């Protein structure tokens, strides 16, 4: 039975739609190549676990802090890595492109009181991988984005290869994400909802 105790709140960074389209094509290609035992993720980067959602003003402050600390530079995606993600009653690995963001610099004031945990490294979620998924053990290593690091054979590496090494984006937003374990057709899964996006300011 699902209760409020199962629900978790996160602060996430959401790349611009154009970047998400490229990343979605990449993850879809890998799934067609036979990747199994993984869960999809909404192509957002968890920044912090929260005791309760941030208010509109707190989200604006977080967005401004991210822009200030990143300057006017773009977010560049250079390799895949993994990070522990608290999903439901246990942790599984979140795998995706690494973002060079210092989460300790993004929150202050009233928002800081709502933070349970800051995430490091910061990863744009592509897949969730159960820790007992031995078949996919290799994906926890950092790999260049231009390589099909999820593939299980050299043949699949070749066919799944989609060059992402040039992906960068400046347009991004922060938002509250609500997360909850669930079931679909009697299979374990997860449900999520991302609230209204608060875009990082263009200038600082």
ZIKA-V61369 format. One record per helix or strand. SS is the DSSP state (alpha for helix, beta for strand). FROM is the first residue (numbers start at 1). TO is the last residue. If there is no record, write none. Layout:
BEGIN
SS;FROM;TO  SS;FROM;TO
END
This chain:
BEGIN
alpha;4;6  beta;8;15  alpha;17;32  beta;38;40  beta;44;50  alpha;56;70  beta;75;76  beta;79;87  beta;90;99  alpha;103;105  alpha;109;114  beta;115;118  beta;122;129  alpha;134;140  beta;143;144  alpha;154;160  beta;168;169  beta;172;184  beta;187;194  beta;198;199
END
